[in-house]
C-alpha cells in the first residue's frame, strides 16, 4: 500500500494474461494503482494539514495509527485473484510512477466465474450490486 495526494492506494504488479484492446499485450508485467488501502494518520495530517481534527490524540497515538480507506466498501484485491482490469493512463496531475496504470474504479470488480460468465460487482456505501455478461458481450462492448 502507498499514498498519493493524501489518499491510500494499492499498488499491484499484474501479469497480463489477456488483452482485449490497447497497448498492453499478453506477458506484459505492469504496475497498476487501485484506490483504497492503508496509510499512516501522520501522512494524512501532513497532506491535509488538519491536525486540529486530532487534538485529542497524543503524538504517539498519531504516529501509531493507520487509516484504512476503500472505494465504497469494495473489498481489497488479494494475491492470486484472477481479475479483469479496465486500465487507464493516470491523469497528468496524479503522481504515479511513469509507465504505470490506474484501474478504472467506476467499472467495479470484474472477473469470470466458474461457469464462464463475466461478473461485474459494484459497491455503493458497502452495498453490492452485480451484473452478469457473457465474455463475448464484454469483448463486443470494448471494441
C-alpha positions in Angstrom: 0.0 0.0 0.0 1.1 3.6 -0.6 -0.4 7.0 -0.6 -0.5 9.9 -3.0 -2.2 13.2 -2.6 -3.4 12.3 0.9 -5.2 9.1 -0.2 -4.5 5.5 0.2 -3.7 3.4 -2.9 -2.9 -0.2 -3.5 -0.1 -0.8 -5.9 -0.4 -4.1 -7.7 2.1 -5.6 -10.2 0.0 -7.7 -12.5 0.8 -10.1 -15.3 -1.3 -9.5 -18.5 -2.7 -12.9 -19.5 -5.2 -11.5 -22.0 -5.7 -8.1 -23.6 -8.8 -7.1 -25.5 -7.7 -3.6 -26.5 -4.9 -1.1 -26.0 -1.1 -1.1 -25.9 -0.6 -3.9 -23.4 0.0 -7.5 -24.6 -0.1 -10.9 -23.1 3.0 -11.5 -21.0 3.5 -7.8 -20.1 4.0 -7.1 -16.4 2.6 -3.7 -15.3 2.1 -1.7 -12.1 -1.4 -0.5 -11.5 -2.9 1.7 -8.8 -6.2 1.0 -7.3 -7.9 3.5 -4.9 -8.0 2.1 -1.4 -5.6 0.6 1.1 -3.8 1.7 4.3 -1.9 4.8 5.2 -0.4 6.4 8.3 -2.5 9.0 10.0 0.7 11.1 10.1 0.7 11.1 6.3 -2.9 12.1 6.2 -2.3 15.0 8.6 0.8 16.1 6.7 -1.0 16.3 3.4 -4.4 17.8 4.5 -2.9 20.0 7.3 -5.8 19.1 9.6 -4.1 18.2 12.8 -6.7 20.3 14.6 -9.1 17.4 14.0 -6.9 15.1 16.0 -6.1 17.3 19.0 -7.4 14.7 21.4 -4.7 12.2 20.2 -1.2 12.1 21.6 1.8 12.3 19.3 2.3 8.6 20.0 -1.3 7.8 19.0 -0.9 9.8 15.8 2.4 8.1 15.0 0.9 4.6 15.6 -2.5 5.0 13.9 -3.1 3.5 10.4 -6.1 4.5 8.4 -8.0 2.0 6.2 -9.6 3.5 3.1 -11.7 1.7 0.5 -13.8 2.5 -2.5 -17.4 2.5 -1.4 -17.0 -0.8 0.5 -15.3 -2.7 -2.3 -13.1 -5.4 -0.9 -9.3 -5.2 -1.5 -7.7 -7.4 -4.1 -5.7 -10.3 -2.9 -2.6 -12.1 -4.3 -3.8 -14.8 -6.7 -7.0 -13.1 -7.7 -7.8 -13.6 -11.4 -9.4 -10.3 -12.3 -10.0 -8.1 -15.3 -8.9 -4.5 -15.1 -10.0 -1.8 -17.4 -6.8 0.2 -17.3 -6.3 3.9 -18.0 -3.2 6.0 -18.0 -3.3 8.2 -14.9 -4.2 11.8 -15.3 -1.3 14.2 -15.6 -1.8 15.6 -12.1 -1.6 12.1 -10.5 1.9 11.5 -9.0 2.1 7.8 -10.0 5.4 6.5 -11.5 6.0 6.8 -15.2 4.6 3.9 -17.2 2.1 2.8 -14.5 -1.7 2.5 -15.0 -4.7 3.2 -12.9 -7.7 0.8 -12.6 -10.9 2.5 -13.9 -12.7 2.2 -10.5 -16.2 3.0 -11.8 -16.1 -0.4 -13.5 -16.1 -2.2 -10.1 -14.6 -5.6 -9.7 -14.5 -7.7 -12.8 -13.9 -11.5 -13.0 -15.1 -14.6 -14.8 -16.9 -17.1 -12.6 -16.6 -20.9 -12.6 -19.4 -21.1 -15.2 -17.6 -18.9 -17.7 -19.8 -15.8 -17.1 -18.2 -12.3 -16.8 -19.2 -10.9 -13.4 -19.2 -7.2 -12.6 -19.6 -6.2 -9.0 -20.3 -2.6 -8.0 -20.1 -1.3 -4.4 -22.0 1.8 -3.2 -21.6 2.5 0.5 -20.9 -1.1 1.1 -23.9 -2.4 -0.8 -23.0 -4.7 -3.6 -24.9 -5.0 -6.9 -24.0 -7.4 -9.7 -24.2 -7.6 -13.5 -23.6 -10.7 -15.5 -22.4 -10.9 -19.1 -21.0 -13.4 -21.5 -17.4 -12.9 -22.3 -18.4 -12.2 -25.9 -20.8 -9.4 -24.8 -17.9 -7.8 -22.9 -15.5 -8.1 -25.8 -18.1 -6.5 -28.1 -18.6 -3.6 -25.7 -14.9 -2.6 -25.6 -14.0 -3.0 -29.3 
